[in-house]
């Protein structure tokens, strides 16, 4: 595997849009509809600015507003090919301490079940370590067996299961010592 985790960049726009057309999403995001993908492709710079925005609020899929924390968006790439995305948060607010954690990630459908999920989380944890974070929280839905295995393979220790306020059942909360 020659993939690397890089700060998100418009130079990968074509491959990113291809991934959206395959059904790529991160976390609890819904896959984009074709018209929405067409709009993203036509105005990629605007989409990218919103994706990597550092201030203001984030609107969750259930309409909940949460304040942004210091964070970066990274893309797992191999050459010019977009493979996956990771949101790395350097501080947690109350919402993230309960649900979101330090790292969110997603792998493009064509690249799933090939070890890229484990790799993207490992590389995101390395970034947190480099920023002085000693212990990282990573969460997933209880029914997301693949993500739970990825987190556990990266040293995740299950703290508890909680009712997910976004709906969808329970969420698993893992801590990873860095």
N, C-alpha and C positions, 0 to 999 in steps of 0.2 A: 504494500500500500504506500503510494507516494503522495497521499493527500496531506495538505497542511491547512491550519486554521489561520485565516487572515482577517483583518478588519474588513467589514463589508465594503464593497466598492462597485461603482457603476460599470467598471470594466467587465463585470460578469453579468451584465444586464440580460444579454441574449440567453445565456444558459439558465439564469434565474427564472425568466419568463417561461422557458421550456419546462422547467421544474413545476411551475404553477399549473401549466397545462396538463401535467401528469397527476396533479392532485396534491402537490407539496403543501404542507402547512406545518406550523410549529405549535406544540402544546395543544391547547383547547380551541385554537383557531379553526374556523370552518374553511374547507377548500373554497377557493375563489371560483365564481361563475365565469363562463367564457367572456361575457361582455365586460366584466370587471377586469379580467386579465388583459383584454384588448386595451382598456383605458390605462392600465398600469404600463403596458408596453409603449403606448403613445406618449405618455407623460412620465417616463421612468424617473427622471430627475426629481419631480415633485414627490412621487411615491417614495423614492430613496430618502429624500430629506425628512419625510414623516417617519419612516422606518428607523432612522438613526437620530431622531430628535432627542435632545438631552434635557429639555425643560418641559414644564406643564404637566398635564395629566394623561393617563392611558385609560381608554375606555375598554373594559372587558366585554366579552361576548354577551354577558347578561346585563350590560348597561352600567355596571359599577364603575365609578371613577376612582382611580388611585393615583397618587402623586408619583411622578418619576423619581428614581434614585440614581446616583452615579452608576453608569452602566455603559457597555459597548455591545454592538452587534458584530458577531464574527461569522464568517462563512467558511465552511470546509470545502476546499476546492482541490482539484487535481488538474494542473495546467489551466485551461480556460473553462473547465467544467465545474459548475456548481453542484455540490453533493448534499450539503446540509447547512443549517443555520443554528447558531447558539447565541442566546442573550445572556451576557455575563453581568451580574449585578454586584457591585462592590460594597453595598450597604443594603440592609433590609429595613423596610418600614413594617408597620403592624400587619398589613395584608400579606406581604412577602414572607414574613416570619411564620404566618399561619399556612399559606398556600403556595406561593410562587417560588420561594427559595432563591438561592444565589444563581442558579443556572436553569435555563430552559433550552430545549434543543429539539430539532426535528431533522429527519433524513428524507431526502427525495425518494419517492416510491421506487424508482428503478435501481436504487442503491441500497435498499433495505435488506436485512439478513445477510450482510456481507462484512460485518464487523465495524461499520462506520459509526454506528450509534455509540459503541463502546469507545471508539477513538475520539469522537467529538467531545464526549463528556470528559475523558482523560485530559485532552488538550485545554478545555475550558477550566478544569480544576488546576492545571499548571498555571494558567493566567491568574487565577485567584491567589494561588500560592505566591506568585511573583509580586502581587499587590499586598502581601502581608496578611492575607486572610488565613487564619489557623484552622478553622472548622467551617465547612460548607453545608448548607441545607439544600437538598434536592428533593423535589416532590413529583409524584405522578398519581394518576387515577389508579385506584385499587384494581380495576379490571384491565389495566395496561400491563400485561404480564411481560411483554418485551422490554418496556422501559424499566420495570422493576428489576429485571435480570441485568440490564445495563448498569443501573445504579449500584446494585450489589456487586457486580464484577469490578466496579471502581472503588470498592471499599465501603459502600453505603451500609449503615447500620440502622435498621428500622426503629424509629422512636415510637411512633404510634400511627393509628389510622383515625382520621377525623371525618365528620360529615363535611362534604365540600359545599361551601356556600354558593357556588355557581350552579349547583345541581349536578346530576350525573353520579350520585352515590358518594362513595368514600374516597378520600385521598390518602396516600401513603406518604409519610414524612421521614426522610432519611438524613442522617448526619454523616459526613465524611471528614475524618481528621486529615488535615493537609500537612 
